[in-house]
Amino acid sequence: MTTRNTVDLGAFQFLSGETIPSLEVAYETYGEFTGDNAVLICHALTGSSHVARRPDAGDDTAGQARAWWGDVVGPGKAIDTAEYYVVCANVPGSCYGTTGPKSVNPETGEPYGTDFPPVTVGDWTRAQRRLLDELGVGRLHAVVGGSVGGMNVLDWLRRYPDDLERAAAVATAARLDPQCLALDTVARRAITSDPNWNGGHYYAAANDESEGTSDDASGPEDGLARARQIGHIMYLSKSSMTRKFGRRSAGRETVREEPPDPAAAFFPYREVESYLDYQAEKFVDRFDANSYLYLTRAMDDFDLSAGYESDADALAAFEGELLVLSFTGDWHFTVEQAESLARACRRADVEVAHHVVESDHGHDAFLVEPEKVGPPLSELLAVGLAGRTITDTEPSNTDSFAPVHTSLFSE
């Protein structure tokens, strides 16, 4: 059983204090709800509610032709939709069906643009809670998410600690480090310095809120392309880029539309350049520049300890189990940051296991290596941590859970 729908949650007040008259949330569900088997999945920065493959989806699914976690979620997969009722909702501020900057303000008849209220990860969590109420889902069996979706998971632990039994925070951290904040800043400046940004009011006409960037919008495409290229560099590791591209030329059959500068025609057009140009071109066709601004700011703003004395204090009310997954090649959200989160859980007496995956794929590993991500998630949902909690001095060393490398965390 699958459902693809949009629900109007009515007036919604953001944590900034601003209110919109109507918040529509696009969501998909998979499986059948039996009362205690609901699993909420929180998508990453530019993801959508289309987390798993649907027989009725075709090629037009929330602006993405492919389910973003289709090898992890589905019948017989790690998150088995034959057993669990899976819900994935597009977050406020996005452009994949949920109300965001591209949506039409019913009070003006024009797209919100940058008049849309500031959005935080906390707003995503509160909108998800209201959606679940509409669906008749109370306590969740689990909440699972990767990247900024993992931050969304952590916000569930501090905001609604009694509403979930288990959680998995994948390739994430309690907050971004200054290097990632800096790169996100440059990405946003690429958009806002594009002459077609027009202060965020670049929509050529009020659109029908179709998913993705509307065909009649003349926006900051160059700026959005550069922003996405910066993001892709952040998502890959040095070793994965060496393996994929090296310093190789893209070949004579691969030609730039036009050289970025006169001298460029003399030098080789490298495979890494071709890859970044290709990814940027695809992204501009499917995403909205203002949404990219809003969602990156929400990610940058998130700090688990905000309003609390520490991360441990923020997590103290959660009495369930948390699985933290990190990847050795990920410099966006590092293994060290994940271990810091796990330590905060231990200080708060939260049952936690930190599972480190050996990978050189970088941050993208949680999306491209389902064979490594799926088993620990499946085990968490089925039996919980099952005694796999670890301490600072006793790292996990089981067959099914990759070991935590003690040398990384020596004090």
Helices and strands as residue ranges (DSSP letters): E 2-8, E 12-13, E 19-20, E 24-30, E 38-42, E 73-74, E 79-80, E 85-89, G 113-115, H 121-135, E 140-146, H 148-159, G 161-163, E 164-170, H 178-192, G 198-200, H 221-235, H 238-244, G 262-266, H 271-286, H 289-301, H 311-315, E 321-327, H 335-347, E 351-357, G 362-364, H 365-368, H 370-383, G 406-409
